[in-house]
Amino acid sequence: MDVSSLYNEQFMDHITHPDYKYPLDDATYEHDGINPSCGDELHLFVRLGDDGRIEESSYTGHGCAVSMASADMMSDLMVGKTPQEAIALCELFKNMVTGSEKDTELLEDELDEAALLKDVSHMPARVKCAELAWRTLHEMLQA
Amino acid sequence: MATMLSQDELLRIDTNPHKADFPLLAQNPELVFLDSAATAQRPLAVLDAQRHFYETMNANPLRGLYRLSVEATQGIDNARSHIARFIGALDENGNPQSSSIVFTRNASEALNLLAQTIDGIVHLNPGDEVAISIMEHHSNLIPWQRLCGATGAKLVYFRPNNNYEITQQEIEEKIGARTKIVSVTHVSNVLGVQNDIRAIAERAHQVGALCIADGAQSVPHLPVDVRSLDCDFLAFSAHKLGGPMGIGVLWGRPELLDALPPFLVGGEMIDSVTETDAVWSPSPQKFEAGTQDAAGAFATDAALSYLEGLGMDVVEERERLLSMYLCEQLRGLDYVTVIGPDDPSRHVGSVAFDVANIHPHDVASILDMSNVCIRAGHHCAQPLLTYLGWHSTCRASVAFYNDKTDIDRLVDGLNSVWRIFNGR
């Protein structure tokens, strides 16, 4: 696999200039996610609007580029989604990185930029990194 | 780039007479394998031996009275005696002490065997102490942690000084009247440093404690002699020295092995069984319940012959040059921090390092895309990493079948990693 297929400019932009890496003072929900074996630590914030939709989503923490870029892409995608829609997207993302959903068109339509991470399905050791934010959001919204 | 190696030494690691012996390396010339501390590549002689066993000698060893089974048994016995000779386990007449070699699945199992049976020779009470070092692999840490948890004994840790040495003062402070068991790695799988097992064993014996050495990272790379280490037990794995996966060794002083109770029980480890009782075979069979990996033992025998053909002193010297070159080249990169002693010759095979602000998993993934294999993570030594203030690190480790080009390719790969994250 070519380096540029995953660690490309668009991906690296989320590392060098993350858009959503900050704490939310008025979060409706907060939740921690960790990958003990990697040392990835994520703290996720979500604020719901009066209509019950996600108004803002952000994160703090540290970890590898795959986990952090994934969290940034996810935060962008979740704005305006209902919790149920968000959970469905978390499941779709999981299916993408574990290789069970391969429909590129569907993935790009639904996951937008996060579809860039589909190559992780060829890197079993990195699936946990990519999933961290999504798994954390899923847990938070289901609780 | 600056190097302490002479032109002649550089030339020696630039040429590589060994790679051709290793099918996986020979068939993948683009592959840069720098993870031998995790597992070594296997030479053709070992693969042939494994196949030879199944093609010509295959029968269940120990029990059969027909020729094939006798040959299979002979295969195991020869391996046992070869291993004994390889690590200097000789009797007063200079003959290998086969009975001191117990086959296990790996070094981890050998250490677990000890931790679970050691009550037969040393009974731990609350207030007693077990001393290990902070640089243990989890395999030589968790078994003792559990044993201490179960008996109320205290687990104490040797800690290295700023120069990554366990000093004589530290040895004397941590081994005292309460110490009953001391178990220390001979070579650290992260820092690459060699611990002075002989000095640790001497102190342990002074206070009447047992001394166990984890040789997983030393037996493959250095001439190891249990008489000069003067420890009571030594554990190591065949797969790290070019033998098959799934076979390991516990060496013990015969009188101590005799005093230990069995580990697993069942077939092939008894002399007689009645409805109410069983009589154990003498060691080492006492510890080897069930059908043993006879083919693995036979192939391990071949792995030792291969290493002896090269000469362990030759292996040690070539790996010393490679480790030094690796260390120096990594130090030459201003964005890399080498973790471990400054003196590059003190890294036995393994060099742990950090790439500034880039997670080791990203480093390893990107290197993988240019066919460079290194390890990233906590290297099964989380307490050490925590002690040193790291969460995870990169680790490159060499064996004699590596060469200068492998290390240059690693450096090129690291430069690409740095460019991807930081632009040009």
Interface residues (C-beta under 8 A of the other chain):
Chain A: M1 D2 V3 L6 Y7 M12 I15 T16 S37 C38 G39 G63 C64 A65 V66 M123 A125 R126 C129
Chain B: I358 H359 P360 H361 D362 S365 I366 M369 S370 G377 H378 H391 S392 S416 I420 F421
